[in-house]
Amino acid sequence: MTIVEGTSIRTYLHVFAALLLLLFISVAVAQINLGLMNLAVALLIAAAKAALVIWYFMHVRVSPRLVLVAIGAAVFMLTIAFILTMTDYVTRA
């Protein structure tokens, strides 16, 4: 395995441990009835896991700034899509 310059095995192990912790948290939260907040909490945990994978395992943190701009634009568009979908879902009778 090639390690990106400035990234150690220790960093990857910390990220792996964080991903496992988030997995256990998502399983625990799924067992608790939070009503309408279940979806929001699950999406928040999933976003945190996705951010860790993108930032460390896809080496975005050492990528050029243009990559960060592209990711920001994609997240912005995805957020708009979620908002529009949720407003449509909530307003239906």
C-alpha positions as CSV (number, residue, x, y, z in Angstrom):
1,M,0.0,0.0,0.0
2,T,1.3,3.4,-1.0
3,I,1.0,6.0,1.7
4,V,0.4,9.6,0.7
5,E,3.2,11.9,1.9
6,G,2.4,13.3,5.3
7,T,-0.1,10.5,6.2
8,S,0.9,7.7,8.5
9,I,-0.5,4.4,9.3
10,R,-1.5,5.8,12.7
11,T,-3.7,8.3,11.0
12,Y,-5.5,5.6,9.0
13,L,-6.0,3.6,12.1
14,H,-7.5,6.6,13.9
15,V,-9.9,7.1,11.0
16,F,-10.8,3.4,10.9
17,A,-11.5,3.6,14.7
18,A,-13.7,6.7,14.1
19,L,-15.6,4.9,11.4
20,L,-16.2,1.9,13.6
21,L,-17.4,4.2,16.4
22,L,-19.8,5.9,14.1
23,L,-21.0,2.5,12.9
24,F,-21.8,1.5,16.5
25,I,-23.5,4.8,17.1
26,S,-25.7,4.4,14.1
27,V,-26.7,0.9,15.1
28,A,-27.5,2.1,18.7
29,V,-29.5,5.1,17.4
30,A,-31.5,2.8,15.1
31,Q,-32.7,0.9,18.1
32,I,-34.0,4.1,19.8
33,N,-37.3,5.6,18.7
34,L,-36.7,9.3,18.0
35,G,-39.7,9.8,15.9
36,L,-39.1,12.1,13.0
37,M,-35.5,12.7,14.2
38,N,-34.4,9.1,13.3
39,L,-33.9,10.1,9.7
40,A,-32.1,13.3,10.5
41,V,-29.7,11.6,12.9
42,A,-29.0,8.7,10.5
43,L,-28.3,11.2,7.7
44,L,-26.0,13.2,10.0
45,I,-24.0,10.1,11.0
46,A,-23.8,9.0,7.4
47,A,-22.5,12.4,6.3
48,A,-19.8,12.2,9.0
49,K,-18.7,8.8,7.8
50,A,-18.7,9.9,4.2
51,A,-16.7,13.0,5.1
52,L,-14.1,10.9,6.8
53,V,-13.8,8.5,3.9
54,I,-13.6,11.4,1.3
55,W,-11.2,13.5,3.3
56,Y,-8.7,10.7,4.3
57,F,-9.1,7.7,2.1
58,M,-9.7,9.6,-1.1
59,H,-6.8,12.0,-0.2
60,V,-8.9,15.1,-0.7
61,R,-7.0,16.9,2.1
62,V,-3.8,16.9,0.0
63,S,-5.6,17.6,-3.3
64,P,-5.5,20.9,-5.2
65,R,-7.9,23.6,-4.2
66,L,-9.9,23.1,-7.4
67,V,-10.9,19.6,-6.1
68,L,-12.2,21.2,-3.0
69,V,-14.3,23.7,-5.0
70,A,-15.8,20.8,-7.1
71,I,-16.6,18.9,-3.9
72,G,-18.2,22.0,-2.4
73,A,-20.3,22.6,-5.5
74,A,-21.5,18.9,-5.4
75,V,-22.4,19.1,-1.8
76,F,-24.2,22.3,-2.4
77,M,-26.3,20.8,-5.2
78,L,-27.0,17.7,-3.2
79,T,-28.2,19.9,-0.3
80,I,-30.6,21.7,-2.6
81,A,-31.9,18.4,-4.0
82,F,-32.5,17.1,-0.4
83,I,-34.3,20.4,0.6
84,L,-36.5,20.3,-2.4
85,T,-37.3,16.7,-2.0
86,M,-38.1,17.1,1.7
87,T,-40.3,20.2,1.1
88,D,-42.3,18.2,-1.6
89,Y,-42.6,15.3,0.8
90,V,-43.8,17.4,3.7
91,T,-46.3,19.4,1.7
92,R,-48.1,16.4,0.1
93,A,-51.5,15.5,1.6
